[in-house]
Amino acid sequence: MSSVDESGTSDPIQRMAPGMTVVDVHGDVVGRVALVRAGDPAAVAVEGAVDPQDAIGEQVPHPQAGDEPTTAPDVAARLLRTGFVKIDGVGYAGADQIAAVEAGTVRLTVSRSEVTPPA
């Protein structure tokens, strides 16, 4: 369902901006985009859970410090690799959970309950 906008990009993360409305798979308004972060496949390379005391844990945002995304380290690592959108007051949706970005609206492939809540 991904479409290309006038800028020529089909990457939904590149087409989002703070303030856009976010709707879930059912068409219900979830909230507004608060932050957009493009993915970096080399950001954190891990398998399994991340131990915050481990050296790799230092590369993952720390929720206590307010770094984004403020989630469990293993979830944060995945979101950093794939890219994510922070939905004001709700949580985080990974790039793989974005169905489309059209006419100022971000459409998710999941329901509100499947959005990753902040830590």
N, C-alpha and C positions, 0 to 999 in steps of 0.2 A: 504494500500500500504506500510505499515511499514515493514521493514525488520530487521533482526537481523544481526549484524556485527560479526567479529571474536572475539570481546571481550565478546559476549554473551548478549549484552543489546539491547532491542528494543526501548529504550527511545531515541528519536532523539536528545534531548538536550545534553545528555551524549556523543553523537557521533560527536558533532560539535567542531570546533576549529577556532580561528581567522585566516582569510586569505582564508577560503573556499569560493568558488563561490556560489552565491545564484541566483536561477532562479525561475520565477513565474510559475503560473499554465499553461501559454501559452508556456513555454520554453524559454522566453526572459530573458537575464541576467539582474538582478536587481542591483547587487553589490557584495560586499564581506563582510563576517562576520567580524565585528569589536569587538564584545563582546558576550559572551554566559553566561547566568545566569540561573541556575536550579531553578525550582519552589519550593516554600515553602508554602504549603497549610495553614499554621498558620501565615504567614507573616503579613497579614492584614485581619481581618474578619470584613467586612462591608456589609451593604445592602444599595443600592442607592448611591447617590453622596457623596463624601468625602468633608467636610468643612475643608480647610487648617488651620482654627483657632481652630478647634476642637482637642481634645487630640489625636484622631486616626490620624489626619492629620500630626502629628509630626512623625508618623511611616512611612509615605509615602515619597519617595524622593521629594526633592524640586528642580524644574527645575532651579531656579535662582542660586542655589548653585552648579549646575553641577552634582547632583546625578543622577544615572541611575535607571530607565528610565526617561528621561526628557520629560514627558507628563503630561497631566492633572491628578490630584490626583486620580480620580476614575479609570482611565485607568491604571495608574501606579500600583494601588493596584491589579487590575486583572492580569497584567503582572507579578508582584512579586509572586502572588499565583500560576500561571500556569507555569512560566518560560518563557524566551524569548531570542531572538537573536537580537542584534543590527546590522543593515545592514549599513555599512559605507556610509554616505551621504544621506541615504534614510529614515531610521526610524527603527521601531521595529516590529517584527513578533512574536506573541505569540506561545507557544508550540502547541496549537491547530490549528495553521496555517501551520505547518510543515508536508508535505506529506511523505518525505523520505530524508535520508542522504545516498548518494551512491557515491563512487569513488571520494571523495573530493568535492561533489556538494550537496548543500542543495536545495531541491525542495519544493516550497510553494504550498499550496492549494488555494491561492488567487492571484489576479493580483497585479502588482506593486502599482496601485492606492488604493488598499485596505490595504496596509501596514500602520501602525500607524506612522504618521510623528512626529518628535520631536517638543516640545513646543517652 
